[in-house]
Amino acid sequence: MPCHGALQYLHGIFAEVVANNFLVPSKAFLNPYELAAVSNYIAMFGSTSKKKQDHFNLSETLNALKSLWTHAEQDSAYSDDPDHAATFVLKWVYQQIPYHVHPLRVVKVWSIMKSLISDPDVSSVMEQHLNISGSRFATATMRIMGQFQKAPFYPESDLLRAGDSPDIWTTLKHLSADRPKRLAFHRAKLERTEPREKPYEINSLLRYPIIHEKGQYLAPYPELIGYAGTRGLFFRLSQEAGDHFRDPFVRAFERLTADMLRDHVLGSEILTEQDERDLGWAGKTNDVTLISADTAVLVECKLSGLFVEAKMSAAPEAIIADVKKQIADGKDRRGLFQLHDKIAAIRSGRLPAALSQKYAKVTSFYPVLLLFDAIEHANAPLMIGNMIRDQLSAHGVSGFQYQIWHVEELSWLIDLAGPSLIEWVTEKFSPTSYVFGLNTFLGKKTNQMIFQPPMYMPQNTRAFDILKRLSDLEN
């Protein structure tokens, strides 16, 4: 496939898919994940011949990928444990959700990320590693994305006029790659050798959504620029700077969570961990608590819930290992255990008097593990819920009602619920809504499709049969 011509054409296809909420009624075969996978391989291996090449067969290429994906699923292992029947869906979530970047959600995540990377300590790390401050990087990212939403390619001189030239140039260098750079990154960090793993290989466009070729910049899927400059930036700096980045980032995340909740419920009070320490509490606690009348929403902030191997393979043993480390650490009583133990301390009257007074009227507790890195459908038992239940039970906790949300979901909940936030949270914890992800709940509540992107799967596979059976049982 000709690199330049094919990617220009795909730019138009992506625009059509985005405009139709990722499901074009007359072209249901257009899966954004598959289009992105094809774009990635054209960027690395497409023909760069100088001879004019306008003809290519996208359908043939997409059908080949669909066939590979079907064979990969037929060759995949599935858990025979009925409690883990749907864990394999996780690899589809991480395969597909990054490409459902609706423009409204791009702006939402960008707003959250801009706040976090503008924190002085986080911004300082960015300047050390990327030679640009957090707020300037965020601004330049959106200006570059806006340009590519208008047209598929630009010479460098035209892009530099989109904003502050040094900032645009620096940001371009971090979000773009020529073919040698992209191939080197792919082979060193992303490439999977097993055919069954190929459909779940991480796409280089998530790191470098802009293709640089001989002074020209081309972006087949402009909204991925928004992804690369937000969630992608988080993963990149977590890898390149380690705890030097993660430590100030999680502190900024905790402060942002408190700020998001503050003043959104009339008569409410926000308590941070530091507030509770100042009132004399030395036991297990959580990062942020919203108290409103007889209700307390307790939030524990964590950056990630699952690591790369669990996301790509969805193997139960890999997920369980991450659950033990990240979500329900029974050994050190972290994650969900912190929330459980804090509520137990409140109910048993073990708080110091000054802090206990804050909770004196509270009878309803809603504990939430809040992630920066999204795990969609995290509350469903057959995804990871049963694994979490088993880990809690192994360390003496049973019947604990919690929710796992991610920060974008919480931000939408606050915006959409307004003064009814407590009522919406109460409804989310009810039996009819408990197992849904918060995005699914918001989609059903508001009838907005941006929260319920379609998922794709190969037919005539064991996976399809399992989900069909589970769906029939549920209905």
N, C-alpha and C positions, 0 to 999 in steps of 0.2 A: 504494500500500500504506500502511495506517495506521501511522505511525511507532511509537507506543507499543505497540499491540497486536501488531504483527508482530515487533518486537524481543523482546517477552516470549516469544512463541511460539518464536522462534529460539533463545532461551536454553535451552529444553528440548531442542531438536534438537541443539544443540552438546553438551549434556551426554550425550545418547545416543551421538553420534559418538565422543566422548572415551572413554566407557565401553567401546566396542567397538573400541578401538585404531584408530580412523579408517576402519574399513570395517564398516558394518552389513550383515550377510549378507543380510537381507531387503530392504535399501534401498541397494543398491550405488551408486545414483545420487547419494547424499549425499556430495558432495566438500567437505571443510572449506574449501578455497580458495573455491569458488563460494558457499558459505553466508556466508563472510566478505565476499565482494564484494557480495552482495546486502545484507547488514547495513550495509555502508559507504554504499551508495547510499540505503538507507532513512534512515539517519542524516542524510544531506545533503538528500534530495529527497522523502522520504516525507510523506504527508499529515499535517498537524497540526490538521485540522479538529476542532472541539469536539464535533461530532456523533458519536454512538457508531458506531464502525466496527470490528466484530469479524471481518468476513469479508474474506479475501484469498486469492489463489491462489498458493501458493509454487511448486507444480509448474510453472505457466505461466511464472513468472519465471525459475526455474532452467533450463527448456527454452530460453527466449529467450537466456540467457547461454551455454548450451552451443552454441546455433546460432551466436551471434556468434563464439565461440572457434573453432568449426570453420571458419567463413568466414575468420577471421583467419589460421589455419594454412594454408588453401588459397592465401592471398594472400601468404604469407611466402616469403622467399628461403632456399634451402638451399645449402650449399657443395657444389660438384661435386668437390672434392678428397677422395678416399677417405680420406686421413689425418685429415680433419676431419668425417667423416660424421655424428658424433653430437654435435657441439658445440651444436646447437640445444636439446638437453636441458637445458642450463644455465638457460635462461630458464624452463623448467618447474620446475626445482629452486627457483629464487628466487621463483617464483610460488606454489609450494605448500608447501615445507618450513616457512616461518614459521608455518603454521597447524596443523602437526602437533606441538602443544605438549602432550605427554603429561605429566600431573601429576608423575611421577617425574623427568622431564627438566627440568621447570620448577624443581623444588627443587634439582637438581644445578647448573643454570646460575645460579640465584639464589645458591647457596652460593659459587660461584666469583666472581660479580660482587660480592657483599658483601665478600669478602676484598679484592678489587681497589680498590673505591671507599672502603674503610675505611683504605687507605693514607693517611697524613697529608697528603702532597702532592696526591694525587688528591682527597681529601675537601675540601681547601682550595679547589680549583678549583670543586667542586660548591657549596660555601657561597657563593662569589662569584657563581655563575651561577643557582643554584636556591634560595639562602637556606636550605639544610638540609645537614647533614653526610651523608657517604656511608652510614654505618651506620644512621642514623636514617631515611634515605630507604628503604634496603633493608627495614628492619623494617616501616615503614608500608606499603610496597608489598604485602608478603605478607599483612598483616592486612586490607587492603582487598580483595585477591583472595579471601581466605578468606570474607569476607562475601558477595561476589557469587557464590561457588560455592553458597551457600545459597539465594539469592533473586536475581531479575533486577534489582530496583530498590529504592532506598532514598531517603528524604528525607535531606538533609544532616545534620540533627541526629542521626539514628540512626547514620550512618557515623562521626561524630565520637566516638561512644562506643566505637568498635572499638579504640582505643588512645590514645596521647598526642594530645590534640585538636589542638594546633598542628602537630604532625608530620603527622597525618592530613590536616588541612586543606591544608597546603602541598603534600603529595604529590598530593592530589586535584586541585589546581589545575594541576599539571604533567601529569597523566595523563588529564585530561578536557577536553572542548571542547563549547561550545554550537554551534548550527548556524552562526552567522556566523563564528566562529573556525575551525570545521572547513572550511567552504567556502573561506575565505580561504587557509588552509594548502593545501588541495587544489589550488586554482587557481594559486597561486604556485609550489608546489614539486612537485606530483605529476601534474597533469593532462596526458594525452597526447591530441593532437588527431587523429592518424591512427587510423582504425577498427581496423587490424591490430594496433595497439599497445595498444588498450584492455584486452584480457584480461590484459596484463602490467603494467598501471598499478599503482604502489605504493598500498597501501590506507592511508587515514588512520587506521584503527583500530590500526595498528602503532605510531603515535605517540600517539594519543588513544583508547585502548580503552574509555574511559568516556564516555557521552553525558550531557551536562548540559542539563537542560531545566526551567526554572522551579522551581529549588530541589530537583528530583529528579535522582538519578543512576541511570543504567541501563547495564548491561554485558552485551550478548548473549553474549559469549564470554569468560568470566572469566579463562581461562588466558592470554589476550592481555595481561592486566595484568602477568603475570609476564614476558612477552616485552618489553613496553614499558619495564619497570623494570630490564631487564638488557641484552640485546643492543640493544634500541631506545634505551636511555639512552646506550650507547656511540656509536651513530650520531648521536644528537641532539647530544651534547656535542662530538663530533668536528667536526660542522658549525658549531655555535654558538661554540665556544671554540678550535677549531683546535689548533695545536701546544701552546698553553697547557695543554690537556687531554691531548693525545696523548703528549707527551713524558713526563710523570710516569706516565701510564697504562702505557706500554710498559715502563718501568722496574719498575713494580709487577708487571706480567705476567711479566717475567723472574724476579723474586724468587719469585713464586708457583710458577712451573714448577720451580724448584730445590727449593722446599719440598715440592711434591707428590711429587717423585721421591726425596727424601731418606729414608733408613731403610726403604724398601719392599723392598729386596733385601738379604738378609743378607750382610754383608761388603763391600757396595758403597761407592763413594766418589763424592761429587758435587763437580765442579769448575765454578765460574762463570767468566765472562770475566775478572772482576777477580782471581780466584785465579790464573789463568794469566798475567795481566799481572804480578802480584806475583812470580811465579816467573821473570820475565824474558822472556816471549814478546811480541814486538812485531808479529808478522805477522797474517795473516788468521785469525780464530778465530770460534767460535760462542758462544752465550750460556750454555748449560748442557750439561755432559757427565756421564753416568752411567757409571762404570767398575765392572764386576763380573767378576772373574777375567780371562778372555781376551776379554771383550766390552766394547765401548764404544758407548753410544747417545748420539749427538751431536745436540743440539737447537738450532735457530736460531729465535727468536721473532719473529714479525711480526704486526702488527695486522690487515692486510687483504691479500688476494691479488688481488681484482678490484674495480673501481669500478662505479658505478651503471649506466653505459651498457652495459658488457659484460654485466652481470647481466640487464638488461632485454631486450637485443636478441639476446644470444648470437652476435653477428656475429663471424666469425673474426678480422677485422682489429682489432676492438675488444679481443677477448681477447688477441690477440698483443701489442698495444700494452701492455696491463696486465702480461702475463707478463714483458715486457722491463723494466718499471719495478719490479714488486713481487716477482716470484718468481725470475726468473733474469736479473739485471742484469749482462750481460757487460761493459758499459763500466766500471763501478766494482767489478766482481767481488763483488756482494752477493747475498743470498738463498742459493740453492742453490750458487752459486759459492763462497761462504764455507765451506760444509760440505765441498765437494770439495777446495778448496785446503788446508783444515786437515788433512784426512785424508792428502793428498799430503805435507804437511810432516811429519806423524808417521811415515809410512812411509819417507820419505827421510832420516830422522834429523836434521832441521833444527831441532828444538826444543832449547832450552837444557837442560842436563843435569838440573837439578832437576825440570823438567816432563817431560822424556823418560822419566824413571824411573817416572812415574805410568802411562805407557802401555807399559812394558817388556814386559808379558805379553800385551798385546792383539793378537789376530789377526783378530777380527771387528768390523767397523765398521758401524753402522746409523745413517745420517744422516736426520734428520727436520726438515722445515720445519713449524713449529707456528704456526698462525694463531689469532687470537681470533675473527675473522669467518669463519664456516664456509664452505668450498667442499665440498659433498658430491660424492663420486665423482671427486675431484681426481686420483686415481692412474690412472684409466682412460685408455688411450692415445687412444681416439677422442673423448674429451671435451676435455681440455686436455693430456694426456700427450704427444701427438705434437708439439704446439706447443712444449712445454718442451724436449723432446728436440732439436728443430731449433735452438732458441736456445742450448742447451748446446753442440751440435755446431758452431755458427757461431763459437764462441769456444774451440774446441779441447778440448771435453770430450765423450767418447763412452763409452757403456756404464756410465754412472754410475747406480747403484741407490740410490734415495732414496724417501722417503714424504712425502706432505703430509697432515697431520692437523690437527684443530682442538682447542682446549683442552678442550672438553667431552668429546670422544672420549678424550683422554689420561686425564682424570680417571676415566672409567668403566673404561678399561683397567687402571689402577692398582688400583682397587677390586676388580674382578672377577678379575684375575690373581693378586693378592696376592703371595706369595713366588715365584710362577712367572712373574713379569713378563718376565724375560729370555727364557724359553722361548716365551712368547706373542709377543714382539717378533720373535724369530727365525722363528717360524712365519708371522708377518704378512709378512715379507720374502721368504718362499719363493715359488716360481713359482705354486703353486696359490692363493695368497692375495694376491699382490702388487698386482693391479689393483683390488682391492676398496677402497672406502672403509673406514676403521677401524670405523665404526659397523656396516657390513654384515658385516665380519669378526666383530665382537662378537656380532651377532645370530645368525650361523651357529654361532658357538662355544658360545653359551649358550642358543640357541633362544628368545630373548626378542624379541617383536614390537616392543617400543618402539624398537628400533634399526633396524627395517626397515619404516618407514611406507610404505603403498601410494602409488604415483604414478598420476595420471590423465592421459589424453590423449584427444583427439578421434579417433574412428574415421574410416575412409574419407578419410584425408589422406595426403600424401606422408610426413609424419613417422611415422605408424603403419607404413607400408610399409617405411621404412628400418629402423626398430627391429626389426620382424618378421624382415627379412632378416638383420640382424646377429645376432639371437638364434638363428636357424636355423644360421648359420655357426658360432657359438660351440658349439652343441650337436652 
